[in-house]
């Protein structure tokens, strides 16, 4: 038998040896295993199901019922109800049932117990033709087909047993008896899921190559047209997300394209319902968002932050004379040629958000083939960004609280206590309406205290928008027009104030700056530290690969697309670039290859390609696939980079040759090695051996052996004295010669 490894050959030899040594006995069937590919696949399917938490009876029941439904010739599915009644799935195998509750009361009725049904079939105990359960007659065509299916079910169970025996022998032959016992125990008792089966796997040896797909972000160019397009209609500085993560924001600007091309419309009802509606077209750029703000929007669902921003902007830019109900928003299709709809943009944003959220921040060790310290990578820069973000949020919170401050705190507390019917002592030393204890009506309290916000809803909306620009979800004003504005805005402002206080406190207590930024800006915000690379070898490797000319765009594009089908991380990058290119109608580039370690004057062939004819792929190579949307990485020693680790994996390139093993049957010879030793001395003391004397001794020994070759059954009386020694000459001291001499005469 040709086996893929020495361990597999040993397993085959042990199984066959056990079968032959127990030939003719019941134990021979234990070692008569059949590991054909179909049986192994069937057994592995059952074991996978057991490992997933299903019982063997349920799995066999599913196989049995599927065979009934999919039978090509007979309508056997009509017997499903009868078999489910005959062998219902019962509970309580692992978890005891409550006292007094029968098993059938909680059993699953969707499938029969295939293991119980198989045991009835093997005992010929299925009540064919009886009612209930209403099965066909034993000699009917349906019954014969059902028996064939049950035989196949038994073959599946036998395949599991064969695979278990083979796995136990394989683990024992490999020097792992504990694992062998675990396999047999799991299959026998069923209390624990069986371990992974190794005897059916053929391990291949090969050369390991590490592939790492990274997005490398250089410092953004302030004159980048993509970045400038998002700030063209914005008044004031960029939103906080863009300030805290400028490189990621610049990359997102390239992926999302020009916001001025993304249009949406607001339909204002005509006055009194007699005049036609007015439709006003706006662009996404009118909202003053940054690209990361768009990525943070899960969609344009009703009541979401994006819709409320659009509604507030539309109300503030309503046609002259409008005072009717709120306008209706139209988010798609696009308003005209060359424009894009908001819904189309949000699909691109969803793909980019999946890419950013599915990756991890780039570390220094990602750019070298060995290890590199990265515990403090970018810590100082992150601390600076955190301090700047805290300052911005505190300023926005202070501006909001100023609108709710009491002019005369004592008088305001007394008025609030009277309006709400609470003791004034319960309000403590409160000097701001936003510090009102939870559970009290803040709208009525504001009416009583006459805070500035009560008569300035637009100022409150502006302050809430400033906090929304600070990445506070739910801070976009819920009231776009007057009317019930105070009741809505006061409750919303109190909730936003508590949220901001919690975020600032969590950022203050964070042990790491990156954690503090995440606490302040929200868990969905990706923070990328900037750091100086530990080595510039990856920059030299990029130039080396360009010099080799074997990793051009025509080569890397299909390579990336191929791995996008099987690697989740690469697939996210491929989908994001594909959606962005379709949306922006521009090419955003692929990946550049850098291979480490450096090869020197003669570049090595890229490890992502097949080795050249007659050449062996060198091991220990790191292939970096770098997507550099903001330009090539800077070569200066003090330059900093940041980025996103999209995916990494080790590809094992199989060797052209493998060491296999052959197990063959070998019959032992019929005769055995001698089990006796002939010790002879010259018959005459002092006379040396000669040929004739040696031949005489051998001939006499053979004659004596023939005499002694007597069946003990023929010597019943002498059997109790045997075995014994027979000496041709005895010179003992007694006259009869019964005593054996222990001294040889000395000449």
Buried (B, 14 or more C-beta within 10 A) or exposed (E): BEBBBBBBBBBBBBBBBBBEEBEEEEEBEBBBBEBEEEBBEBBBBBBBBBBEEBBBBBBBBBBBBEBBEEBEEBEBBEBBBBBBBBBBBBBEBEEEEEEEEEEEEEBBEEBBBBBBBBBBBEEEEBBBEEEEBBBBEBEEEBBEBBBEBBEEBBEBBBBBEBBBBBBBBBBBBBEBEEBBEBBBBBBEEBEEBBBEBBBBEEEEEBBEBBBBBBBBBBBBEEEBEBBEBBBEBBEEEBBBBBBBBBBBBBBBBBBBBBBBBBBBBBEBBBEEEEEEBBBBEBBBBBBBBBBBBBBBBBBBEEEBBBBBBBBBBBBEEBEEEBEBEBBBBBBBEBBEEEBBBBBBBBBBBBBBBBBBEBBBBBBBBBBBBEEBEBEEBBBEBBBEBBEEBBEBBEEBBEBBBBBBBBEEBEEBBBBBBEBBEBEEEEBEEBBBBBBBEEEBBBBBBBBBBBBBBBEEBEBBBBBBBBBBBBBBBBBBBBBBBEEEBBBBBBBBBBEBBEBBEEBBEBBEEBEEBBBBBBBBBBEBBBBBBBBBBBBBBBBBBBBBBBEBEBBBEEBBEEBBBEBBEEBEBBBBBBBBBBBBBEBBEEEBEBBBBBBBBBBEEEBBBBBBEEBEEEEEBBEEBBBBBBBBBBEEBBEEEEBBBBBBBBBBBEBEBEEEEEEEBEBEEEEEEEEEEEEEEEEEEEEEEEEEEEEEBEEEBEEEEEEEEEEEEEEEEEEEEEEEEEEEEEEEEEEEEEEEEEEEEEEEEEE
